[in-house]
């Protein structure tokens, strides 16, 4: 019998809003043995992070543990004194946050932050801890482990920072680490490095872990067992393999089914048709540093062109060139065969109306102080001159189009909507201009999978009804295969490969396309192991990219 | 040196009692987390607080009259405590009324309001009413001169007072009570107008600089840097001296110049803030969306940026109002601000300031200059209470 490490019984957490305590977690049980990895999944607001933090006897500001017990190695952390908790946290229980960039102190070097916990808890002296840190960096396969610790957080990449944070959590060799979405903010290619590093080190030191994520494919690689949460309640819990092959509950099945959405491909475009938008040898630069080199592709009426690549590959820059926010230094952009003025300020109202944009972060894309009716109504009034009742009717039509009830939502503020609803409002605002062409900039990457699927279905529906053309910027290949007709792969500001979707997903690929395709996590628990074997364990990610 | 030894003794005894307090607390409550996790410093704080309150109460009940000589310290302390108590009670009652009268929205507002904010709002309302209806409330005119100069406040004939003038008369025989009321109108009204002007100018230019950027931003920002490099009060004094010559030549009231000058100096501070706030907002995607729609500058500033910059600007408005108000009082005190015979609190403090020398043996006489000074202090404190509360509300923090 393996030793029981963490025992949570009937945990209840409440959050305070408008002077009332609302339940966040309604009684959850959780068991974790030594060296075991438990995956916690669920959509946002399911209470995953709250449970993760409660495993350290901690709650966010404005929340409280209102019932139940959190027994860690025989000590109940809910009732333990501050001194007892202080002796445990950092030393026996560690935490790895979602955004390493926001969690490191930008004013101190990595290694200085690494040594804080061991010195504080008197586990190691400072110099011992520094040597140990370098060894951990080596094991986590950080480049140049001897010197990377002397850099400041802004001097290393996001994936490296996330690994440095995992090393920091390991510094006292804790019994339990809580990983709160450690790879959600990373690219697929970087994600693999971090996943492999985390999995190795957790195995090497026989550390127990709670792995919180909303990505099923990721949790399938990491966890021994999976627990599914929904709005503060447990849906079900099972071994990873049995959970993946045979989910019991409807909700779990619906989570599993998300990736099955695929719209039928459209027939190939006839030769010689006039494209709606076409980039002709576009190069662009931010100041003096060039970011886009000789980019050339077409978008045809009623089609979806997916632009794929990791961050920094120039996908969004290409979109900024089309909208005119960043005038290209060379080349030009044609709209229905006519060259567009390069700067958006020189474009006519009608030219501006034809190309609309939907943004990644609906939070920053909608003015938090405007009501929904005004957000959608403004472009209606601005472009078509409708006012009063006519304008209100048009707004209602648009809300119906995005499947939201007008009487409920017209007078709300964006803050009162969920993430998916905000994104729908973003779509409605683009539609309000009655455009022919919409740029979708990572519109689903900030959303839960179920919600994201709903948005994709809506976009596909709108395309069929209104004959819209989309330029779909994404780094998620599952989304690409779901919605696109044509694919453009970009890397370092150049188009690496382009063509119809069916061709792109069939070998032979360009090596970079191959790397991207093989980096997408699959729902098979052996996927990561197999992939690392084929790539050779030592040259994951970084090395694989460098080889090309 | 005996006081130092006493102090050390008191601190030591307090420390011992604090330790005992925590120890007894742990035993009696069966080790409740409140006592169990209490650091020694916190326990010391509790006991020290009790010691201070007890000491204050002992001091409060000392006799006022020490063998025919009034002990001023006790008198002033009593006034302070009585004033504090009555304001607290008034604020509490005001909040209680607010919770039961009015629409659902205002009642909810009053339910979540801390007592300090209720006090601030009450004081601001009183000042507003007094300054608007000054003519009806004041028993005498602000320029009326009576035969009896230097009547002591308090209205007690035995101490040199006169029931007809409850707050006494000043050095040339004008009723201080009436002048305080008219002072609210002059000082507060002018300060409000000045602050509004400063915000209009500084806010618009700041947002404009943050949207346009580039050379316009450079030009405005460097100009503001130059203006901010000159000490504000000295700069205002200098400009007021120049303006006094112009006002005679052009026949424009000097107060007009004062409003313009202080507004210009203060708008530089507002510019800094609104530019910084604006720069955080213009990078948002909704601004980009509005720009791509082809919206004009006016729409961007007033519809997209301003509503989102409201919270920090309102907070700054409260603070800035206090500063402007104090600047006007300072200028009047120095003799270049609001000109006599108009009543102004700054001038009133200056005119009667000599009386402060009587504080040691005649508390009532020394009150004369303090009346106007406390009118200034009260408004400043009240505005800051309200601003703190608004900031807290807009920051979205609960509790």
Boltz contact constraints between the chains, C-beta under 6 A:
constraints:
  - contact:
      token1: [A, 16]
      token2: [B, 398]
      max_distance: 6.0
  - contact:
      token1: [A, 62]
      token2: [B, 398]
      max_distance: 6.0
  - contact:
      token1: [A, 81]
      token2: [B, 36]
      max_distance: 6.0
  - contact:
      token1: [A, 81]
      token2: [B, 37]
      max_distance: 6.0
  - contact:
      token1: [A, 82]
      token2: [B, 37]
      max_distance: 6.0
  - contact:
      token1: [A, 323]
      token2: [B, 292]
      max_distance: 6.0
  - contact:
      token1: [A, 344]
      token2: [B, 292]
      max_distance: 6.0
  - contact:
      token1: [A, 349]
      token2: [B, 294]
      max_distance: 6.0
  - contact:
      token1: [A, 352]
      token2: [B, 294]
      max_distance: 6.0
  - contact:
      token1: [A, 359]
      token2: [B, 285]
      max_distance: 6.0
  - contact:
      token1: [A, 364]
      token2: [B, 284]
      max_distance: 6.0
  - contact:
      token1: [A, 364]
      token2: [B, 285]
      max_distance: 6.0
  - contact:
      token1: [A, 365]
      token2: [B, 285]
      max_distance: 6.0
  - contact:
      token1: [A, 365]
      token2: [B, 286]
      max_distance: 6.0
  - contact:
      token1: [A, 366]
      token2: [B, 286]
      max_distance: 6.0
  - contact:
      token1: [A, 367]
      token2: [B, 286]
      max_distance: 6.0
  - contact:
      token1: [A, 367]
      token2: [B, 304]
      max_distance: 6.0
  - contact:
      token1: [A, 369]
      token2: [B, 307]
      max_distance: 6.0
  - contact:
      token1: [A, 369]
      token2: [B, 308]
      max_distance: 6.0
  - contact:
      token1: [A, 379]
      token2: [B, 293]
      max_distance: 6.0
  - contact:
      token1: [A, 382]
      token2: [B, 293]
      max_distance: 6.0
